[in-house]
Amino acid sequence: MSTNNNSVEERKALELFLDVYGADRTRWPARDRLRFAGIIGEDEEALRLVSEAAALDRLLDLSVPISDERERALRDRIMSAAVDAPAKPAHRQVMPAAFGRSEWPAAAVLAASLVVGVFLGSSGTLDTTMQEVGDVAGLTTTVIAEDSQLALLGDETALLTEEDLL
């Protein structure tokens, strides 16, 4: 089974390699020529991949190269389209559609979650909750709450120094 998995992985690697270098083995690095020689000689699927890459190479060799003038014209058209396109602010693209055009609802939700988080963190009500979560999860935890800072620690507490616990 592992041999089959290796051949599948090598076949995928060969396919990617053919996409980069093509079927002409003289363009391949020597190390990779040796690497893929065995699979090309033994695996029909790998041989099919090489023959398809060779057909693509022949087709590309028949194509007429684009002139420098046409390449410049294409580049200029792309650049002018990019310059003329209306700029979209990045924050508008990230905002969910439910908030529409205004950022205030999102800011209000974030501010409310900050206030709730600060309140719960400073009230100390999370100490017992975190202990219960650890018990349910089957973790042996020690809850250390000093100056309203909460830390869940496992068996590694004996190895930690006071500085690590901060």
N, C-alpha and C positions, 0 to 999 in steps of 0.2 A: 504494500500500500504506500509506503514512504517513497519507493522508487517511482510509482505512478505520480505522486504529488510532486516529486522533484522534476519529472519530465513535464508536467503541466506548468510548473513555475518557470522552467527553462524555455518552454514554448512561448509563454507570455513575455519573458525577457527578450527572446529572439524577435518577437513581433514588434516590440518597442524599438529594439536595435535596428530592425529593418526600416522602421519609420524614420529613423535618424540618418542612417548611413546608406540605405538602399541595398540592392541585391548584389552589387559589384563588390566582391570580396576583396579586391585589391585596395578598396578605400577603407576597409575595416582595419582597426588596430590588430596587430599580430596576436596579441593575447586573446582577443575576442574571436578571432578566426579559429584558434585552437579550441576555445571554449565551446563554440557552436558546431564544430565539425562533426562531432559524434552524434548530436541530435539530428542534424540535417541528414546524415547518412542512414540513420536508423528509424526515424519517425516520419511517417507519411504526412502527417499534419504539418510538421515543420518544413518538409520539402514543398508542400503546397504553398505555405506562407512565402517561401523564397521565390517560387515561380510567380506568384502574384506580384511580389515586389519587383521582380525582373520585368514583368509586363508593364508595370507602372513606370519603371525607369525608361523603357523603350518609348512609351507614350510621351513622357516628358522630353526625351531627346528629340522627338519629332516636332515639338511645339516651337513656334517662332518666338524668339525673345522679344520682349517689349523694348521699343526704342527709348532712348533717354528723354526725348521730347515728350512722348506720351506718358512716361513715368513722372516727369515734372508737372505736366498738366493734371494728372491724377492727384498728385500731392497737393497742388495748389487748390484744386476743387475741395479736397478734404479739409484743408486748413481754413479755407474761406467759410465752409459750412460750419466748422467748429467755432470760428470767431463770431459768425452771425447768429448762432443759436442762442436763444435767451438763457441767461444763467439762472439756475435753480439753486437757492440756498440749500446747503447740506442738511440743515436742521429740518427743513420741510420734507425732505425725502425720508427721514427717519421717523417722523411723527406718525403715529397710527392714524388711520383714516377716521376713526371715531371722534377724534378731537377736532377735526376740521382745520380751520385756518388759524385758530387761536392756540397759543401755548399755555394760557392760564389754567385750563383744567388739568393738564399734565403737571404743571408746577404745583398746583394745589394738592394733588394726590401725593406727590413726592414730599411736600412739606408736611402733610398730615402723617405720612408713614415715618418721617423723621421724628416728629413730636411723640408719636406712640412708642417708637423704639427707645427714645431717650427716657420716657416715663417708665416703661417696663424695665429698662436696664437699671435705672436709679432706685426703683422701688424695692428691689430685692425679691420680687415675686417669682422671678425665673429660677431662683436657686432650687426650690423644691420641684418645679416643673422639669428642670434639666435632670435632676436626680431620678425622677420617675421615668423620664424618657430613656435614661441609661439603664434602669432596671428592666424596663420592658424589652429593650434591645439586647439584654443579656450581657451588658458590659459591667465590669466591676469598676465603678467610678468613685472618685473622691471629688466632692465639690469644694472648691476653695473660693470663698467670696471675701475679698478684702477691698475696702474702699470702692464698693459697688462694681468690682471687676469680677467676672465669672470665668472660671476655667474648669473644664472637665478633663480629668487626668485618669489614665488607666494604671496598669501595674508598673509603668515606668517611673512613677513618682519617686521611688527610692533612688533612682539614678540621677534625678534632676537636682541641680543646685538651686539655692534660693534665687539666684539671678535668672535661671531658666524658667522658674515659676512665674516671674513677673511677666 
